[in-house]
């Protein structure tokens, strides 16, 4: 056997050993890194539904990530994305020795106590069908932890509980509460190593999101708004329901066109401030939203003469229909024809409509944040 063949065999053996080692680490949810603690706060906005989402989250999971993050993580979808990337690399069939299983790598003992897996109503008011958790999960494809949607919501809840305990410090919330190490310090090194990887990935996401959102805010706003089309109140005329609760925030029932606009801007990483909810992203009342745009951006009141700077996609557009204020988001403009998306429509849902913005007297004005 010549020298080249010997070297090739040795190289293949080395690669195989390295791959086995990497897989073992991945199964444990532990990756090495240079530990550096950092604070992680809410506002992961335009990842789950915006311009870079497909790069990091499988398309079919995007809406679940956004909804779960809104319910449990102050909208910080980046934190949830980083944790699932560390735990399973977005493989819903991921399992470690048949115990830690699924996207969130939940142990059977933990999963059996969670409504997302066993069935019932979760902390956000979602109702889950009865599920079965096996120990081990090997050979049981019907184990509820293999269900991607269940695992995403469960991971968001579990992480959110840790974030609250650790004052919204993602590093310690993950190391201590999610990737739990014992009170005696056992597995502490592994947990800190894994948490370091989470923070490295989280910070990478934040940097990418910042660039992506800054380059295409209008398009991101419209994209997020468009994905909400058809979401409706339940029952009709109730101004409430599970489909629209994410727009309402902590409110239980109210006219929600302004809440819809507030939520979309928040998810697009251009949140309003000084309003309701912990970070102040929600401004109720269509007139209040338009006043906010006037105070913090550039707004144009429609002129009967038609000498107006035209609206742009992503703008807030403000109406008054026979004394009833309404607000929406500009989707597209062609000449004087404008299509917008709004919530709390006469059909009790999120829907599109088209108007002549120059001649329609219901149009009061439009504008955008600076």
QUIKADA-V730128 format. One record per helix or strand of 2 or more residues. SS is the DSSP state (2 for helix, 1 for strand). FROM is the first residue (numbers start at 1). TO is the last residue. If there is no record, write none. Layout:
((SS;FROM;TO) (SS;FROM;TO))
This chain:
((2;3;28) (2;45;47) (2;53;56) (2;59;72) (2;77;88) (1;95;96) (1;100;101) (2;108;111) (2;115;118) (1;120;121) (1;127;128) (2;144;146) (2;148;165) (2;170;178) (2;188;215) (2;217;226) (2;245;248) (2;257;267) (2;286;296) (1;297;301) (1;316;321) (1;324;334) (1;337;342) (1;351;356) (1;363;369))
